[in-house]
Amino acid sequence: MGTSSVLYPLRDEPMLLTPSTSSAYMTPIVVQFYWDDGDVNADLTVDVADLQSVVYYAMNYSKLSGKAFNYTAANAIDDKYIDVRDIVACINGILAFEENETPAHVRPFLNKEYTEARNGIAIEADRLRLANTDEVAALQLNILNQAADDLSLAGDVSNFRLATRQLGSHTRVIIYSPDGRSIAAGEHDLLTGLSADAVITQARLIDLAADYLEVAVRDQVTALSSIDDVTSDAEIFDLSGRRILSLENAPAGVYVVKQGNKQFKIKK
């Protein structure tokens, strides 16, 4: 958790400041700001958008135009520069960040038809593929039923970098470029080594300006089904890969269900 202090001049009643105003009427107080380590863009989450902001600053020695930029959060090494060491620190922060609920402004379009989205991510056999209309600078995924050690970058993005972390039953994945490259519009293989029952439970795509891009997901599970199809022995997970004991008290949303040799998504 980071903190920052700022001094503000205050007094008990309103005062119009003029060149002749005496400093005797000013009372300094300290205001502290708190943020999660790595929350560079100050949007209350730590994800691939923060990483792209750090990469841009490291390359251009300035922040993205019109974007919030917490220099203290970005300069994780706490030296005079923002460089590759701070990029690595930001990645580690993303991989370790515990997100209780995906904020509304970054929720994936998991219910949007794959063929209707500007950008889509699909599992095909043991590969993860991207079909994109927009240029993509970086991606962040959560993949259920997937071992992190089995994943490798595919040839289409061999000049990018891969970072993964095993988080219980799912793996968090980051694909990024430390030197500001992007994935041109088209169809691309991203990863190899996906398991036969891998399920994408979260997807975030970022452009070069660190803006979130629309993305839909198509994986190897049956399409959305109904709650009536869930049996008592089913394993239920939310879209962050956390195990859910019962749908009865779960909040409204989309869930992944493993039942027998089948997997499907349901919407409550």
Beta strands, then each sheet from edge to edge (+ up, - down):
strand 1: 2-10
strand 2: 27-35
strand 3: 119-124
strand 4: 127-132
strand 5: 138-144
strand 6: 152-153
strand 7: 161-167
strand 8: 170-176
strand 9: 186-192
strand 10: 199-206
strand 11: 212-213
strand 12: 216-218
strand 13: 222-225
strand 14: 235-237
strand 15: 243-244
strand 16: 254-259
strand 17: 262-267
sheet 1: 1+ 2-
sheet 2: 6+ 9- 4+ 3- 12-
sheet 3: 7+ 8- 5+ 10- 11+
sheet 4: 13+ 17+ 16- 14+ 15-
end
